[in-house]
């Protein structure tokens, strides 16, 4: 279930440059990551390696054929008559230097190995399926990570706007405080508090920008973009309807996820692979039968016959069948069987562990979505109340009816309410989308 057919912008088709595309939406980020992320590319290479391994295992069913030759020169300076053994022939020569050549064509084929070769092919097919599922899991994981960073950037941008608005207000309050001090209506200590509030507001704005830059850096790392690439995201603030949408049932989401999530399928296939490996290990006790055939010839310089006559005379052919029955193999087969049983038990535990992890993840998303949705409703009312209160405090302060402490307290209350509303809004949206994502839907922000 690869999501590699997502929308690609024109800039992707013509190649990425900093000037080609600086502002990305969520689908742009996901599409680029699926194509360029290094971990995903490594997983795809692993898939190709699995195909090669399968091709190799199938080759084990085919016969082998090899050609060999050896050319040797012998020198015996003190031998008057030398006997040259060539195959099953002995030739006598007075030459101290002799030359020998042999040629052989050998074929071999395993007729029966207990069915291990066929089972190895089946096992490799299972491994390849697991590798493909691992690639799919990596693709889903990176989409999830991108969505989390993307929403975090959107949220922090909104928080920055709140901080910038409060900075404007703090600046006006400080300027008004200076005027009131000059008129003798405000003490120097109160002006100092307003100046500290202004400094705090400036810090909040700078801190928001720093957080955005850091989140962008993390997102660029997932997209494999270097520091020279200009990068920003685009996205609109979620509407109240999106935030207050119906939250999927955790139980239904979990049941759907069990049927489609690649980590569950992979764990189930690992159990099948363990069963197959156990079957292969038990077949190690069975005998093997192989057939062989050879064709060879040789010649020597010690013979009076020509090279062609020697090759014809010495031409030999053979064929045979070999049966090998394991009797004592230093506990190799019994160890393989025990290891295969342990691997199966481990695979079964791994499946249960992944089911538990999946259940916990979905439940956590559901809890986050529900709690933050309720928090959002409460925060909306609180923000409205704090806005009215803060405006009233500002007005009273400018008229000399409220002191600096009251204004600062009102400001802090408004900041807390604004930040709580924004956080609950974006957290609710993200967790609703991730719940749907685990049921097979695309993330839509």
HELIX and SHEET records of a PDB file:
HELIX    1   1 UNK A   10  UNK A   14  1                                   5    
HELIX    2   2 UNK A   26  UNK A   36  1                                  11    
HELIX    3   3 UNK A   38  UNK A   59  1                                  22    
HELIX    4   4 UNK A  116  UNK A  182  1                                  67    
HELIX    5   5 UNK A  188  UNK A  223  1                                  36    
HELIX    6   6 UNK A  240  UNK A  243  1                                   4    
HELIX    7   7 UNK A  250  UNK A  260  1                                  11    
HELIX    8   8 UNK A  262  UNK A  282  1                                  21    
HELIX    9   9 UNK A  283  UNK A  285  5                                   3    
HELIX   10  10 UNK A  307  UNK A  313  1                                   7    
HELIX   11  11 UNK A  332  UNK A  398  1                                  67    
HELIX   12  12 UNK A  404  UNK A  437  1                                  34    
SHEET    1   A 2 UNK A  23  UNK A  24  0                                        
SHEET    2   A 2 UNK A 232  UNK A 233  1                                        
SHEET    1   B 4 UNK A  64  UNK A  75  0                                        
SHEET    2   B 4 UNK A  97  UNK A 112 -1                                        
SHEET    3   B 4 UNK A 288  UNK A 300 -1                                        
SHEET    4   B 4 UNK A 316  UNK A 324 -1                                        
SHEET    1   C 2 UNK A  82  UNK A  86  0                                        
SHEET    2   C 2 UNK A  89  UNK A  93 -1                                        
END                                                                             
